[in-house]
Amino acid sequence: MRFVCLIHLNEATLDALPEQEMSQLIRESLAYDEVLAASGHMVVAHALRSPSEALHLRSRGGKVVALDGPHAETKEQLMGFILIEAKDLQDAIDVAGKIPCAAYGTVELRAVTGISEAPNAIAS
């Protein structure tokens, strides 16, 4: 089964970290990516650029409108993701629970589904 680990962090908290602590977090995150790859759990992982650089696209009446970010109404924003392969939910929880950024924010764990598996997953 595939799961996505959505990493939510408060950008201001990250920006306030001492340089040494931020460097350590980056090293731990990259090392954990290697652990996931070696164990066969890793599919792909990426950090995301600042939410202030985000665009939200809406299509209304055949026109696409791009809105500048950030748009999050919460303190934590989506800052990265890891797509993993796990044998079951408990395996995914075990993997996601060790993501180093969880010490600074939240890791949201979601099972990946195909559109054919969830015909009502996309609203019209």
C-alpha positions as CSV (number, residue, x, y, z in Angstrom):
1,M,0.0,0.0,0.0
2,R,1.1,3.5,-0.7
3,F,0.8,6.3,1.8
4,V,1.8,9.9,1.6
5,C,3.3,11.6,4.6
6,L,2.4,15.3,4.4
7,I,4.8,17.3,6.5
8,H,3.2,20.4,8.1
9,L,5.5,22.9,9.8
10,N,5.3,26.5,11.0
11,E,7.7,28.4,8.7
12,A,8.3,31.1,11.3
13,T,9.4,28.3,13.8
14,L,11.8,26.9,11.2
15,D,13.1,30.4,10.3
16,A,13.8,31.0,14.0
17,L,15.9,27.9,14.5
18,P,19.6,28.4,15.2
19,E,21.6,27.6,12.1
20,Q,23.2,24.6,13.8
21,E,19.9,23.2,14.8
22,M,18.5,23.7,11.3
23,S,21.5,22.0,9.7
24,Q,21.1,19.1,12.1
25,L,17.4,18.8,11.1
26,I,18.4,18.7,7.4
27,R,21.1,16.1,8.0
28,E,18.7,13.9,10.0
29,S,16.0,14.3,7.4
30,L,18.3,13.3,4.5
31,A,19.7,10.4,6.6
32,Y,16.1,9.2,7.2
33,D,15.4,9.4,3.5
34,E,18.4,7.0,3.0
35,V,17.0,4.6,5.7
36,L,13.6,4.6,3.9
37,A,15.3,3.9,0.6
38,A,17.4,1.1,2.0
39,S,14.3,-0.5,3.6
40,G,12.3,-0.3,0.4
41,H,9.7,2.1,1.9
42,M,10.8,5.2,-0.1
43,V,9.0,6.0,-3.3
44,V,9.8,9.8,-3.5
45,A,10.3,12.7,-1.1
46,H,10.5,16.4,-1.7
47,A,10.7,19.5,0.4
48,L,8.5,22.3,-0.9
49,R,9.4,26.0,-1.3
50,S,7.9,28.6,0.9
51,P,4.1,28.9,1.1
52,S,4.6,32.6,0.2
53,E,5.6,31.4,-3.3
54,A,2.5,29.2,-3.7
55,L,-0.2,29.8,-6.3
56,H,-3.7,28.5,-6.0
57,L,-5.5,27.9,-9.3
58,R,-9.2,28.0,-9.7
59,S,-11.1,27.2,-12.9
60,R,-14.5,29.0,-13.1
61,G,-16.6,29.4,-16.2
62,G,-13.8,28.2,-18.4
63,K,-11.3,30.7,-17.0
64,V,-8.3,29.8,-14.9
65,V,-7.5,32.3,-12.1
66,A,-4.2,32.2,-10.3
67,L,-4.1,33.5,-6.7
68,D,-0.9,34.3,-4.9
69,G,-0.1,32.6,-1.6
70,P,0.2,31.9,1.2
71,H,-3.4,30.7,1.7
72,A,-3.1,28.6,4.9
73,E,-5.3,29.8,7.7
74,T,-3.3,27.8,10.2
75,K,0.0,28.2,11.8
76,E,1.4,25.1,10.1
77,Q,1.7,24.9,6.3
78,L,2.5,22.0,4.0
79,M,6.3,22.1,3.7
80,G,7.1,18.7,2.1
81,F,6.0,15.2,1.5
82,I,7.3,11.6,1.4
83,L,5.5,9.0,-0.6
84,I,6.1,5.6,0.9
85,E,5.3,2.0,0.3
86,A,4.2,0.1,3.4
87,K,2.8,-3.3,4.0
88,D,-0.1,-2.0,6.0
89,L,-1.3,1.0,8.1
90,Q,0.8,0.0,11.2
91,D,3.9,-0.2,9.0
92,A,3.1,3.3,7.6
93,I,2.6,4.7,11.1
94,D,5.9,3.2,12.2
95,V,7.7,4.8,9.3
96,A,5.9,8.2,9.5
97,G,6.4,8.4,13.2
98,K,10.2,8.5,12.7
99,I,10.2,11.5,10.3
100,P,12.6,14.0,12.0
101,C,10.3,17.0,11.2
102,A,7.6,15.5,13.4
103,A,9.6,17.0,16.3
104,Y,8.8,20.5,14.9
105,G,5.4,20.1,13.4
106,T,2.9,17.5,12.3
107,V,3.1,14.6,9.8
108,E,-0.3,13.9,8.2
109,L,-0.5,10.3,7.0
110,R,-2.9,9.4,4.2
111,A,-3.4,6.3,2.2
112,V,-3.1,6.8,-1.6
113,T,-6.1,5.7,-3.6
114,G,-6.7,5.6,-7.4
115,I,-9.5,7.5,-8.9
116,S,-11.0,4.3,-10.1
117,E,-11.0,3.1,-6.5
118,A,-12.9,6.2,-5.3
119,P,-15.3,7.4,-7.9
120,N,-16.6,10.1,-5.7
121,A,-13.2,11.4,-4.7
122,I,-13.2,14.3,-7.1
123,A,-16.0,16.8,-6.8
124,S,-17.4,18.2,-10.1
